[in-house]
Amino acid sequence: MHFTFDERLGIPVPFFENDWEDLQPDTQFAIMEKWENIRGDIPDRIKELESDINRLQYQLYNEDHFDKSCELNAEIAELASAINDLWIWYRSGEEVEVKKIHH
């Protein structure tokens, strides 16, 4: 198995015990093919998290209790961090493709 589900991000992410260069070309191809399918779902996952942020921001706007406001802010920050990581994963697929084309 070359992918493991990341609960925080809500997608499977690559997981390798060996270096990429040590994998057989057919294995690399199969991994890239699967990653492209996963990678294609990342923008939809980001939209889901943005929707969650919008809902939490609405709650925050209407929240009068400081402790609850802090909790909502922390949740928003965590979701924003996950979105940032998802964009990093999304762009990382582009780098691998470029390397593959040039070799």
PDB file as gemmi writes it, atoms N, CA and C in Angstrom:
CRYST1    1.000    1.000    1.000  90.00  90.00  90.00 P 1                      
ATOM      1  N   MET A   1       0.841  -1.184   0.000  1.00  0.00           N  
ATOM      2  CA  MET A   1       0.000   0.000   0.000  1.00  0.00           C  
ATOM      3  C   MET A   1       0.876   1.235   0.000  1.00  0.00           C  
ATOM      4  N   HIS A   2       0.667   2.115  -0.933  1.00  0.00           N  
ATOM      5  CA  HIS A   2       1.481   3.316  -1.047  1.00  0.00           C  
ATOM      6  C   HIS A   2       0.726   4.585  -0.660  1.00  0.00           C  
ATOM      7  N   PHE A   3      -0.481   4.419  -0.096  1.00  0.00           N  
ATOM      8  CA  PHE A   3      -1.276   5.558   0.341  1.00  0.00           C  
ATOM      9  C   PHE A   3      -1.864   5.250   1.704  1.00  0.00           C  
ATOM     10  N   THR A   4      -1.987   6.290   2.510  1.00  0.00           N  
ATOM     11  CA  THR A   4      -2.620   6.149   3.812  1.00  0.00           C  
ATOM     12  C   THR A   4      -3.618   7.292   3.971  1.00  0.00           C  
ATOM     13  N   PHE A   5      -4.770   6.995   4.541  1.00  0.00           N  
ATOM     14  CA  PHE A   5      -5.816   8.003   4.680  1.00  0.00           C  
ATOM     15  C   PHE A   5      -5.450   8.976   5.791  1.00  0.00           C  
ATOM     16  N   ASP A   6      -5.456  10.252   5.474  1.00  0.00           N  
ATOM     17  CA  ASP A   6      -5.178  11.308   6.439  1.00  0.00           C  
ATOM     18  C   ASP A   6      -6.513  11.868   6.923  1.00  0.00           C  
ATOM     19  N   GLU A   7      -6.850  11.570   8.165  1.00  0.00           N  
ATOM     20  CA  GLU A   7      -8.141  11.994   8.729  1.00  0.00           C  
ATOM     21  C   GLU A   7      -8.289  13.510   8.698  1.00  0.00           C  
ATOM     22  N   ARG A   8      -7.236  14.226   9.011  1.00  0.00           N  
ATOM     23  CA  ARG A   8      -7.289  15.678   9.064  1.00  0.00           C  
ATOM     24  C   ARG A   8      -7.581  16.283   7.702  1.00  0.00           C  
ATOM     25  N   LEU A   9      -6.941  15.753   6.667  1.00  0.00           N  
ATOM     26  CA  LEU A   9      -7.117  16.284   5.323  1.00  0.00           C  
ATOM     27  C   LEU A   9      -8.326  15.692   4.612  1.00  0.00           C  
ATOM     28  N   GLY A  10      -8.714  14.495   5.013  1.00  0.00           N  
ATOM     29  CA  GLY A  10      -9.867  13.854   4.398  1.00  0.00           C  
ATOM     30  C   GLY A  10      -9.574  13.198   3.059  1.00  0.00           C  
ATOM     31  N   ILE A  11      -8.284  12.918   2.802  1.00  0.00           N  
ATOM     32  CA  ILE A  11      -7.877  12.254   1.561  1.00  0.00           C  
ATOM     33  C   ILE A  11      -6.759  11.259   1.861  1.00  0.00           C  
ATOM     34  N   PRO A  12      -6.578  10.278   0.987  1.00  0.00           N  
ATOM     35  CA  PRO A  12      -5.384   9.440   1.107  1.00  0.00           C  
ATOM     36  C   PRO A  12      -4.171  10.231   0.626  1.00  0.00           C  
ATOM     37  N   VAL A  13      -3.049  10.058   1.302  1.00  0.00           N  
ATOM     38  CA  VAL A  13      -1.815  10.718   0.893  1.00  0.00           C  
ATOM     39  C   VAL A  13      -0.729   9.664   0.674  1.00  0.00           C  
ATOM     40  N   PRO A  14       0.235   9.964  -0.186  1.00  0.00           N  
ATOM     41  CA  PRO A  14       1.301   8.994  -0.454  1.00  0.00           C  
ATOM     42  C   PRO A  14       2.095   8.666   0.810  1.00  0.00           C  
ATOM     43  N   PHE A  15       2.465   7.418   0.919  1.00  0.00           N  
ATOM     44  CA  PHE A  15       3.277   6.944   2.029  1.00  0.00           C  
ATOM     45  C   PHE A  15       4.263   5.925   1.475  1.00  0.00           C  
ATOM     46  N   PHE A  16       5.549   6.215   1.576  1.00  0.00           N  
ATOM     47  CA  PHE A  16       6.562   5.326   1.018  1.00  0.00           C  
ATOM     48  C   PHE A  16       7.536   4.872   2.085  1.00  0.00           C  
ATOM     49  N   GLU A  17       7.845   3.594   2.063  1.00  0.00           N  
ATOM     50  CA  GLU A  17       8.876   3.069   2.951  1.00  0.00           C  
ATOM     51  C   GLU A  17      10.245   3.201   2.289  1.00  0.00           C  
ATOM     52  N   ASN A  18      10.258   3.271   0.961  1.00  0.00           N  
ATOM     53  CA  ASN A  18      11.504   3.409   0.206  1.00  0.00           C  
ATOM     54  C   ASN A  18      11.485   4.723  -0.561  1.00  0.00           C  
ATOM     55  N   ASP A  19      12.629   5.099  -1.090  1.00  0.00           N  
ATOM     56  CA  ASP A  19      12.700   6.288  -1.935  1.00  0.00           C  
ATOM     57  C   ASP A  19      11.983   6.034  -3.246  1.00  0.00           C  
ATOM     58  N   TRP A  20      11.418   7.102  -3.808  1.00  0.00           N  
ATOM     59  CA  TRP A  20      10.709   7.030  -5.080  1.00  0.00           C  
ATOM     60  C   TRP A  20      11.580   6.396  -6.162  1.00  0.00           C  
ATOM     61  N   GLU A  21      12.840   6.791  -6.206  1.00  0.00           N  
ATOM     62  CA  GLU A  21      13.754   6.305  -7.236  1.00  0.00           C  
ATOM     63  C   GLU A  21      14.004   4.794  -7.133  1.00  0.00           C  
ATOM     64  N   ASP A  22      13.789   4.218  -5.951  1.00  0.00           N  
ATOM     65  CA  ASP A  22      14.006   2.783  -5.749  1.00  0.00           C  
ATOM     66  C   ASP A  22      12.823   1.928  -6.208  1.00  0.00           C  
ATOM     67  N   LEU A  23      11.705   2.563  -6.525  1.00  0.00           N  
ATOM     68  CA  LEU A  23      10.527   1.818  -6.975  1.00  0.00           C  
ATOM     69  C   LEU A  23      10.652   1.474  -8.448  1.00  0.00           C  
ATOM     70  N   GLN A  24      10.068   0.353  -8.822  1.00  0.00           N  
ATOM     71  CA  GLN A  24      10.057  -0.064 -10.221  1.00  0.00           C  
ATOM     72  C   GLN A  24       9.220   0.921 -11.039  1.00  0.00           C  
ATOM     73  N   PRO A  25       9.575   1.141 -12.307  1.00  0.00           N  
ATOM     74  CA  PRO A  25       8.822   2.090 -13.138  1.00  0.00           C  
ATOM     75  C   PRO A  25       7.319   1.791 -13.212  1.00  0.00           C  
ATOM     76  N   ASP A  26       6.942   0.509 -13.295  1.00  0.00           N  
ATOM     77  CA  ASP A  26       5.519   0.190 -13.363  1.00  0.00           C  
ATOM     78  C   ASP A  26       4.810   0.523 -12.045  1.00  0.00           C  
ATOM     79  N   THR A  27       5.513   0.376 -10.934  1.00  0.00           N  
ATOM     80  CA  THR A  27       4.957   0.752  -9.634  1.00  0.00           C  
ATOM     81  C   THR A  27       4.814   2.264  -9.548  1.00  0.00           C  
ATOM     82  N   GLN A  28       5.832   2.985 -10.012  1.00  0.00           N  
ATOM     83  CA  GLN A  28       5.755   4.446 -10.039  1.00  0.00           C  
ATOM     84  C   GLN A  28       4.557   4.902 -10.872  1.00  0.00           C  
ATOM     85  N   PHE A  29       4.371   4.281 -12.022  1.00  0.00           N  
ATOM     86  CA  PHE A  29       3.259   4.649 -12.896  1.00  0.00           C  
ATOM     87  C   PHE A  29       1.918   4.400 -12.208  1.00  0.00           C  
ATOM     88  N   ALA A  30       1.775   3.246 -11.560  1.00  0.00           N  
ATOM     89  CA  ALA A  30       0.515   2.918 -10.873  1.00  0.00           C  
ATOM     90  C   ALA A  30       0.247   3.902  -9.741  1.00  0.00           C  
ATOM     91  N   ILE A  31       1.283   4.273  -9.020  1.00  0.00           N  
ATOM     92  CA  ILE A  31       1.131   5.242  -7.935  1.00  0.00           C  
ATOM     93  C   ILE A  31       0.726   6.594  -8.494  1.00  0.00           C  
ATOM     94  N   MET A  32       1.385   7.030  -9.557  1.00  0.00           N  
ATOM     95  CA  MET A  32       1.060   8.317 -10.168  1.00  0.00           C  
ATOM     96  C   MET A  32      -0.375   8.338 -10.692  1.00  0.00           C  
ATOM     97  N   GLU A  33      -0.793   7.230 -11.271  1.00  0.00           N  
ATOM     98  CA  GLU A  33      -2.158   7.144 -11.784  1.00  0.00           C  
ATOM     99  C   GLU A  33      -3.174   7.291 -10.650  1.00  0.00           C  
ATOM    100  N   LYS A  34      -2.930   6.574  -9.555  1.00  0.00           N  
ATOM    101  CA  LYS A  34      -3.836   6.666  -8.412  1.00  0.00           C  
ATOM    102  C   LYS A  34      -3.781   8.068  -7.807  1.00  0.00           C  
ATOM    103  N   TRP A  35      -2.570   8.639  -7.705  1.00  0.00           N  
ATOM    104  CA  TRP A  35      -2.436   9.968  -7.127  1.00  0.00           C  
ATOM    105  C   TRP A  35      -3.187  11.009  -7.956  1.00  0.00           C  
ATOM    106  N   GLU A  36      -3.147  10.884  -9.271  1.00  0.00           N  
ATOM    107  CA  GLU A  36      -3.862  11.834 -10.123  1.00  0.00           C  
ATOM    108  C   GLU A  36      -5.360  11.794  -9.848  1.00  0.00           C  
ATOM    109  N   ASN A  37      -5.894  10.614  -9.588  1.00  0.00           N  
ATOM    110  CA  ASN A  37      -7.316  10.501  -9.237  1.00  0.00           C  
ATOM    111  C   ASN A  37      -7.601  11.178  -7.902  1.00  0.00           C  
ATOM    112  N   ILE A  38      -6.738  10.936  -6.921  1.00  0.00           N  
ATOM    113  CA  ILE A  38      -6.898  11.560  -5.604  1.00  0.00           C  
ATOM    114  C   ILE A  38      -6.724  13.067  -5.727  1.00  0.00           C  
ATOM    115  N   ARG A  39      -5.681  13.463  -6.430  1.00  0.00           N  
ATOM    116  CA  ARG A  39      -5.349  14.878  -6.601  1.00  0.00           C  
ATOM    117  C   ARG A  39      -6.510  15.644  -7.242  1.00  0.00           C  
ATOM    118  N   GLY A  40      -7.213  14.996  -8.138  1.00  0.00           N  
ATOM    119  CA  GLY A  40      -8.358  15.621  -8.789  1.00  0.00           C  
ATOM    120  C   GLY A  40      -9.499  15.915  -7.832  1.00  0.00           C  
ATOM    121  N   ASP A  41      -9.548  15.206  -6.708  1.00  0.00           N  
ATOM    122  CA  ASP A  41     -10.595  15.428  -5.702  1.00  0.00           C  
ATOM    123  C   ASP A  41     -10.242  16.526  -4.709  1.00  0.00           C  
ATOM    124  N   ILE A  42      -8.987  16.967  -4.704  1.00  0.00           N  
ATOM    125  CA  ILE A  42      -8.552  17.947  -3.709  1.00  0.00           C  
ATOM    126  C   ILE A  42      -9.324  19.264  -3.796  1.00  0.00           C  
ATOM    127  N   PRO A  43      -9.552  19.850  -4.976  1.00  0.00           N  
ATOM    128  CA  PRO A  43     -10.322  21.107  -4.996  1.00  0.00           C  
ATOM    129  C   PRO A  43     -11.725  20.963  -4.385  1.00  0.00           C  
ATOM    130  N   ASP A  44     -12.377  19.821  -4.597  1.00  0.00           N  
ATOM    131  CA  ASP A  44     -13.691  19.603  -3.992  1.00  0.00           C  
ATOM    132  C   ASP A  44     -13.583  19.510  -2.469  1.00  0.00           C  
ATOM    133  N   ARG A  45     -12.527  18.862  -1.996  1.00  0.00           N  
ATOM    134  CA  ARG A  45     -12.314  18.750  -0.549  1.00  0.00           C  
ATOM    135  C   ARG A  45     -12.063  20.137   0.046  1.00  0.00           C  
ATOM    136  N   ILE A  46     -11.313  20.967  -0.663  1.00  0.00           N  
ATOM    137  CA  ILE A  46     -11.054  22.328  -0.196  1.00  0.00           C  
ATOM    138  C   ILE A  46     -12.361  23.115  -0.114  1.00  0.00           C  
ATOM    139  N   LYS A  47     -13.229  22.953  -1.101  1.00  0.00           N  
ATOM    140  CA  LYS A  47     -14.534  23.641  -1.076  1.00  0.00           C  
ATOM    141  C   LYS A  47     -15.362  23.211   0.134  1.00  0.00           C  
ATOM    142  N   GLU A  48     -15.298  21.918   0.469  1.00  0.00           N  
ATOM    143  CA  GLU A  48     -16.020  21.431   1.649  1.00  0.00           C  
ATOM    144  C   GLU A  48     -15.505  22.115   2.913  1.00  0.00           C  
ATOM    145  N   LEU A  49     -14.180  22.182   3.042  1.00  0.00           N  
ATOM    146  CA  LEU A  49     -13.599  22.801   4.229  1.00  0.00           C  
ATOM    147  C   LEU A  49     -13.889  24.301   4.274  1.00  0.00           C  
ATOM    148  N   GLU A  50     -13.873  24.958   3.117  1.00  0.00           N  
ATOM    149  CA  GLU A  50     -14.220  26.384   3.075  1.00  0.00           C  
ATOM    150  C   GLU A  50     -15.661  26.607   3.513  1.00  0.00           C  
ATOM    151  N   SER A  51     -16.540  25.701   3.122  1.00  0.00           N  
ATOM    152  CA  SER A  51     -17.935  25.788   3.553  1.00  0.00           C  
ATOM    153  C   SER A  51     -18.036  25.641   5.070  1.00  0.00           C  
ATOM    154  N   ASP A  52     -17.261  24.716   5.625  1.00  0.00           N  
ATOM    155  CA  ASP A  52     -17.234  24.545   7.083  1.00  0.00           C  
ATOM    156  C   ASP A  52     -16.716  25.819   7.766  1.00  0.00           C  
ATOM    157  N   ILE A  53     -15.684  26.431   7.189  1.00  0.00           N  
ATOM    158  CA  ILE A  53     -15.152  27.675   7.745  1.00  0.00           C  
ATOM    159  C   ILE A  53     -16.213  28.766   7.717  1.00  0.00           C  
ATOM    160  N   ASN A  54     -16.919  28.881   6.606  1.00  0.00           N  
ATOM    161  CA  ASN A  54     -17.971  29.899   6.503  1.00  0.00           C  
ATOM    162  C   ASN A  54     -19.044  29.701   7.567  1.00  0.00           C  
ATOM    163  N   ARG A  55     -19.421  28.449   7.795  1.00  0.00           N  
ATOM    164  CA  ARG A  55     -20.430  28.139   8.815  1.00  0.00           C  
ATOM    165  C   ARG A  55     -19.911  28.530  10.200  1.00  0.00           C  
ATOM    166  N   LEU A  56     -18.652  28.195  10.483  1.00  0.00           N  
ATOM    167  CA  LEU A  56     -18.068  28.531  11.782  1.00  0.00           C  
ATOM    168  C   LEU A  56     -17.899  30.036  11.955  1.00  0.00           C  
ATOM    169  N   GLN A  57     -17.553  30.734  10.885  1.00  0.00           N  
ATOM    170  CA  GLN A  57     -17.428  32.194  10.964  1.00  0.00           C  
ATOM    171  C   GLN A  57     -18.781  32.840  11.266  1.00  0.00           C  
ATOM    172  N   TYR A  58     -19.828  32.302  10.689  1.00  0.00           N  
ATOM    173  CA  TYR A  58     -21.165  32.805  10.977  1.00  0.00           C  
ATOM    174  C   TYR A  58     -21.488  32.605  12.460  1.00  0.00           C  
ATOM    175  N   GLN A  59     -21.159  31.397  12.979  1.00  0.00           N  
ATOM    176  CA  GLN A  59     -21.387  31.133  14.402  1.00  0.00           C  
ATOM    177  C   GLN A  59     -20.561  32.083  15.263  1.00  0.00           C  
ATOM    178  N   LEU A  60     -19.316  32.305  14.851  1.00  0.00           N  
ATOM    179  CA  LEU A  60     -18.430  33.190  15.604  1.00  0.00           C  
ATOM    180  C   LEU A  60     -18.978  34.618  15.646  1.00  0.00           C  
ATOM    181  N   TYR A  61     -19.484  35.059  14.523  1.00  0.00           N  
ATOM    182  CA  TYR A  61     -20.046  36.410  14.433  1.00  0.00           C  
ATOM    183  C   TYR A  61     -21.202  36.599  15.418  1.00  0.00           C  
ATOM    184  N   ASN A  62     -21.950  35.534  15.645  1.00  0.00           N  
ATOM    185  CA  ASN A  62     -23.117  35.600  16.521  1.00  0.00           C  
ATOM    186  C   ASN A  62     -22.843  35.099  17.941  1.00  0.00           C  
ATOM    187  N   GLU A  63     -21.597  34.789  18.244  1.00  0.00           N  
ATOM    188  CA  GLU A  63     -21.251  34.231  19.558  1.00  0.00           C  
ATOM    189  C   GLU A  63     -20.917  35.338  20.551  1.00  0.00           C  
ATOM    190  N   ASP A  64     -21.530  35.264  21.743  1.00  0.00           N  
ATOM    191  CA  ASP A  64     -21.291  36.259  22.788  1.00  0.00           C  
ATOM    192  C   ASP A  64     -20.339  35.767  23.877  1.00  0.00           C  
ATOM    193  N   HIS A  65     -20.126  34.475  23.964  1.00  0.00           N  
ATOM    194  CA  HIS A  65     -19.285  33.913  25.020  1.00  0.00           C  
ATOM    195  C   HIS A  65     -17.841  33.789  24.536  1.00  0.00           C  
ATOM    196  N   PHE A  66     -16.937  34.349  25.331  1.00  0.00           N  
ATOM    197  CA  PHE A  66     -15.522  34.388  24.960  1.00  0.00           C  
ATOM    198  C   PHE A  66     -14.941  32.986  24.755  1.00  0.00           C  
ATOM    199  N   ASP A  67     -15.210  32.066  25.682  1.00  0.00           N  
ATOM    200  CA  ASP A  67     -14.647  30.717  25.585  1.00  0.00           C  
ATOM    201  C   ASP A  67     -15.099  30.013  24.306  1.00  0.00           C  
ATOM    202  N   LYS A  68     -16.373  30.149  23.991  1.00  0.00           N  
ATOM    203  CA  LYS A  68     -16.896  29.536  22.764  1.00  0.00           C  
ATOM    204  C   LYS A  68     -16.280  30.211  21.537  1.00  0.00           C  
ATOM    205  N   SER A  69     -16.074  31.520  21.587  1.00  0.00           N  
ATOM    206  CA  SER A  69     -15.424  32.236  20.483  1.00  0.00           C  
ATOM    207  C   SER A  69     -14.013  31.711  20.254  1.00  0.00           C  
ATOM    208  N   CYS A  70     -13.307  31.448  21.337  1.00  0.00           N  
ATOM    209  CA  CYS A  70     -11.952  30.895  21.220  1.00  0.00           C  
ATOM    210  C   CYS A  70     -11.973  29.510  20.581  1.00  0.00           C  
ATOM    211  N   GLU A  71     -12.929  28.695  20.971  1.00  0.00           N  
ATOM    212  CA  GLU A  71     -13.070  27.354  20.371  1.00  0.00           C  
ATOM    213  C   GLU A  71     -13.349  27.460  18.876  1.00  0.00           C  
ATOM    214  N   LEU A  72     -14.259  28.340  18.513  1.00  0.00           N  
ATOM    215  CA  LEU A  72     -14.597  28.514  17.097  1.00  0.00           C  
ATOM    216  C   LEU A  72     -13.389  29.019  16.309  1.00  0.00           C  
ATOM    217  N   ASN A  73     -12.649  29.970  16.882  1.00  0.00           N  
ATOM    218  CA  ASN A  73     -11.438  30.457  16.221  1.00  0.00           C  
ATOM    219  C   ASN A  73     -10.423  29.340  16.009  1.00  0.00           C  
ATOM    220  N   ALA A  74     -10.268  28.483  17.013  1.00  0.00           N  
ATOM    221  CA  ALA A  74      -9.328  27.367  16.900  1.00  0.00           C  
ATOM    222  C   ALA A  74      -9.770  26.397  15.804  1.00  0.00           C  
ATOM    223  N   GLU A  75     -11.058  26.118  15.727  1.00  0.00           N  
ATOM    224  CA  GLU A  75     -11.577  25.239  14.670  1.00  0.00           C  
ATOM    225  C   GLU A  75     -11.343  25.845  13.291  1.00  0.00           C  
ATOM    226  N   ILE A  76     -11.594  27.137  13.169  1.00  0.00           N  
ATOM    227  CA  ILE A  76     -11.377  27.821  11.894  1.00  0.00           C  
ATOM    228  C   ILE A  76      -9.906  27.759  11.503  1.00  0.00           C  
ATOM    229  N   ALA A  77      -9.027  28.007  12.462  1.00  0.00           N  
ATOM    230  CA  ALA A  77      -7.585  27.963  12.187  1.00  0.00           C  
ATOM    231  C   ALA A  77      -7.152  26.570  11.747  1.00  0.00           C  
ATOM    232  N   GLU A  78      -7.690  25.535  12.368  1.00  0.00           N  
ATOM    233  CA  GLU A  78      -7.333  24.156  11.996  1.00  0.00           C  
ATOM    234  C   GLU A  78      -7.803  23.832  10.583  1.00  0.00           C  
ATOM    235  N   LEU A  79      -9.016  24.247  10.254  1.00  0.00           N  
ATOM    236  CA  LEU A  79      -9.518  24.008   8.897  1.00  0.00           C  
ATOM    237  C   LEU A  79      -8.709  24.786   7.858  1.00  0.00           C  
ATOM    238  N   ALA A  80      -8.334  26.012   8.182  1.00  0.00           N  
ATOM    239  CA  ALA A  80      -7.513  26.812   7.271  1.00  0.00           C  
ATOM    240  C   ALA A  80      -6.148  26.159   7.074  1.00  0.00           C  
ATOM    241  N   SER A  81      -5.593  25.603   8.130  1.00  0.00           N  
ATOM    242  CA  SER A  81      -4.315  24.895   8.035  1.00  0.00           C  
ATOM    243  C   SER A  81      -4.446  23.662   7.140  1.00  0.00           C  
ATOM    244  N   ALA A  82      -5.551  22.946   7.270  1.00  0.00           N  
ATOM    245  CA  ALA A  82      -5.780  21.768   6.422  1.00  0.00           C  
ATOM    246  C   ALA A  82      -5.905  22.184   4.958  1.00  0.00           C  
ATOM    247  N   ILE A  83      -6.579  23.300   4.695  1.00  0.00           N  
ATOM    248  CA  ILE A  83      -6.700  23.795   3.322  1.00  0.00           C  
ATOM    249  C   ILE A  83      -5.324  24.119   2.761  1.00  0.00           C  
ATOM    250  N   ASN A  84      -4.497  24.776   3.547  1.00  0.00           N  
ATOM    251  CA  ASN A  84      -3.141  25.090   3.112  1.00  0.00           C  
ATOM    252  C   ASN A  84      -2.369  23.814   2.769  1.00  0.00           C  
ATOM    253  N   ASP A  85      -2.468  22.809   3.631  1.00  0.00           N  
ATOM    254  CA  ASP A  85      -1.781  21.543   3.372  1.00  0.00           C  
ATOM    255  C   ASP A  85      -2.323  20.848   2.126  1.00  0.00           C  
ATOM    256  N   LEU A  86      -3.624  20.926   1.921  1.00  0.00           N  
ATOM    257  CA  LEU A  86      -4.204  20.330   0.715  1.00  0.00           C  
ATOM    258  C   LEU A  86      -3.672  21.002  -0.546  1.00  0.00           C  
ATOM    259  N   TRP A  87      -3.535  22.325  -0.519  1.00  0.00           N  
ATOM    260  CA  TRP A  87      -2.965  23.019  -1.683  1.00  0.00           C  
ATOM    261  C   TRP A  87      -1.520  22.592  -1.913  1.00  0.00           C  
ATOM    262  N   ILE A  88      -0.773  22.393  -0.843  1.00  0.00           N  
ATOM    263  CA  ILE A  88       0.609  21.914  -0.978  1.00  0.00           C  
ATOM    264  C   ILE A  88       0.620  20.539  -1.631  1.00  0.00           C  
ATOM    265  N   TRP A  89      -0.247  19.643  -1.171  1.00  0.00           N  
ATOM    266  CA  TRP A  89      -0.335  18.312  -1.779  1.00  0.00           C  
ATOM    267  C   TRP A  89      -0.755  18.411  -3.241  1.00  0.00           C  
ATOM    268  N   TYR A  90      -1.685  19.290  -3.525  1.00  0.00           N  
ATOM    269  CA  TYR A  90      -2.167  19.454  -4.897  1.00  0.00           C  
ATOM    270  C   TYR A  90      -1.030  19.899  -5.820  1.00  0.00           C  
ATOM    271  N   ARG A  91      -0.254  20.868  -5.383  1.00  0.00           N  
ATOM    272  CA  ARG A  91       0.865  21.356  -6.184  1.00  0.00           C  
ATOM    273  C   ARG A  91       2.010  20.347  -6.244  1.00  0.00           C  
ATOM    274  N   SER A  92       2.149  19.516  -5.233  1.00  0.00           N  
ATOM    275  CA  SER A  92       3.242  18.540  -5.240  1.00  0.00           C  
ATOM    276  C   SER A  92       3.076  17.542  -6.377  1.00  0.00           C  
ATOM    277  N   GLY A  93       1.859  17.254  -6.769  1.00  0.00           N  
ATOM    278  CA  GLY A  93       1.625  16.367  -7.907  1.00  0.00           C  
ATOM    279  C   GLY A  93       2.137  16.950  -9.196  1.00  0.00           C  
ATOM    280  N   GLU A  94       2.041  18.267  -9.324  1.00  0.00           N  
ATOM    281  CA  GLU A  94       2.546  18.931 -10.529  1.00  0.00           C  
ATOM    282  C   GLU A  94       4.050  18.785 -10.627  1.00  0.00           C  
ATOM    283  N   GLU A  95       4.762  18.909  -9.490  1.00  0.00           N  
ATOM    284  CA  GLU A  95       6.216  18.787  -9.485  1.00  0.00           C  
ATOM    285  C   GLU A  95       6.658  17.389  -9.885  1.00  0.00           C  
ATOM    286  N   VAL A  96       5.950  16.388  -9.395  1.00  0.00           N  
ATOM    287  CA  VAL A  96       6.306  15.004  -9.732  1.00  0.00           C  
ATOM    288  C   VAL A  96       6.105  14.762 -11.205  1.00  0.00           C  
ATOM    289  N   GLU A  97       5.020  15.269 -11.752  1.00  0.00           N  
ATOM    290  CA  GLU A  97       4.769  15.099 -13.182  1.00  0.00           C  
ATOM    291  C   GLU A  97       5.869  15.741 -14.008  1.00  0.00           C  
ATOM    292  N   VAL A  98       6.296  16.940 -13.620  1.00  0.00           N  
ATOM    293  CA  VAL A  98       7.351  17.639 -14.356  1.00  0.00           C  
ATOM    294  C   VAL A  98       8.637  16.816 -14.314  1.00  0.00           C  
ATOM    295  N   LYS A  99       8.987  16.319 -13.149  1.00  0.00           N  
ATOM    296  CA  LYS A  99      10.194  15.503 -13.031  1.00  0.00           C  
ATOM    297  C   LYS A  99      10.094  14.267 -13.899  1.00  0.00           C  
ATOM    298  N   LYS A 100       8.929  13.660 -13.926  1.00  0.00           N  
ATOM    299  CA  LYS A 100       8.727  12.445 -14.706  1.00  0.00           C  
ATOM    300  C   LYS A 100       8.908  12.725 -16.198  1.00  0.00           C  
ATOM    301  N   ILE A 101       8.398  13.841 -16.668  1.00  0.00           N  
ATOM    302  CA  ILE A 101       8.503  14.188 -18.074  1.00  0.00           C  
ATOM    303  C   ILE A 101       9.953  14.455 -18.466  1.00  0.00           C  
ATOM    304  N   HIS A 102      10.709  15.078 -17.582  1.00  0.00           N  
ATOM    305  CA  HIS A 102      12.087  15.439 -17.897  1.00  0.00           C  
ATOM    306  C   HIS A 102      13.066  14.276 -17.791  1.00  0.00           C  
ATOM    307  N   HIS A 103      12.688  13.174 -17.197  1.00  0.00           N  
ATOM    308  CA  HIS A 103      13.614  12.031 -17.049  1.00  0.00           C  
ATOM    309  C   HIS A 103      13.356  11.036 -18.108  1.00  0.00           C  
TER     310      HIS A 103                                                      
END                                                                             
